[in-house]
Amino acid sequence: MSNFPSGCNVVIASDVNERDGIGIEVYTDDKLLVEIFRDDAKRVRQVSLHEPDVELHLIEAAIVAFKTEIPWDFIIDDGRAP
């Protein structure tokens, strides 16, 4: 994930409490700037900006990282035990 400027930290994180899915979070100086999340329950992919002004090149790098690191297909939970 080398498209990010120095000082940026990218975290791959899953969530199974309020939401159900996986995504990436982009931080700079320990502040969350951008999150891209694949919500398996809703079957959507969403971008959330956590700061009012985020540079376009950082958002573009986040999209590339998301498409590279996160599987595109949704995981369908049909409620059956494995």
PyMOL commands that set and color helices and strands:
alter all, ss='L'
color gray80, all
select helices_A, chain A and resi 56-69
alter helices_A, ss='H'
color red, helices_A
select strands_A, chain A and resi 8-15+21-28+31-39+44-49
alter strands_A, ss='S'
color yellow, strands_A
deselect
rebuild
show_as cartoon
